[in-house]
Amino acid sequence: MNYSLSISGGITGIPKKYVGEVTLSTTAQKRIQEILNAPPPSTNENLRDGLQYHLQVYEGNLNYESTFDDSNLPDELRNFITTILNQD
């Protein structure tokens, strides 16, 4: 699965972008697509110095994307982001 991940915010406010490809099980891939295809989660307006994550995954003609912050990032996506960060 191909991905594009932008992480912004935090104390330093320096945005970071990651683009690449990762191999996941079919089950994990479908779960990530379901999460990204769901309605956007509510955000915490009082979150200070938190990170914002804009994640896009794509495979062929399929494209899924959504934006999350530290207060509403699902565990499955947190694990996926950790996988991405550990590749670089």
N, C-alpha and C positions, 0 to 999 in steps of 0.2 A: 504494500500500500504506500502510495506517495503522500507526503505531508508538507504543509507549510505552517510553521508555528511562530507567532510573534508574541513576545513577552514584554510588557511595558509596565511602568509605574515603579513602585518601591521607593525606598529612601533616595537612591541615586537618580531615578527617573531615566536611566539609560536604556533605550529599547534594544532588544536582541531578537534576531530572526534566525530561524533554523529551517532548512529545506532539505528534503532527502527522501529516502525510501526505507521502509522497515518491513520485516516479515513478521506477521502475526498469525495465530490460529484463525480459522474461519469463524469460530465462535466469538473470539475477541474482536475481530474486525467488524462483524455484524453488530456487536454491542456498541462499539464506538460510533458506527454509522447511525444507530438508533438514537443515541444520546445527542449527536449533532443535528439530527433531523427533527428532534422534539422542539416545542416552542421555547423561546429563549427564557432562561431562568431569571427570577427577580434578582436584582442587585442590592447590595448593602450600601446605601448612600453615605453611611457614616464610616465606611472603611477608609482609614487613613494609611498611607504608605503601603497599601496592599498591591499585589500584582494583578494585572489583567492579562488574560490569555486569549488570543485569537487563533483558533485552530481550524485548519482546512485539511481535509483528506480527500483524495481523489484517486480513482482507478478507472481508466477508460473514459466513458461518458458520464460516470457517476461522480458527483461533487457534493460534499457535505461540509458545512462550516458553521461555527458559532463562536460567541465570545463569552468568557466566564471570568470571574475574579476569585480571589482567595476564599471568599465566603460561600460560593456556590459551585465550586469545582467538584464534580463527582469523583469518587475514588477511582473508578475505572480510567478516567481521563488523567487523573493525577499520576497513576501508574504508567500510563502511556507516555506522558510528558517526561517522566523519570527515565523511561526507556530511551526516548529521543535524546535527552541531555547526556545520558551515559554513552551514547554512540560517538559524540564529538569530543 
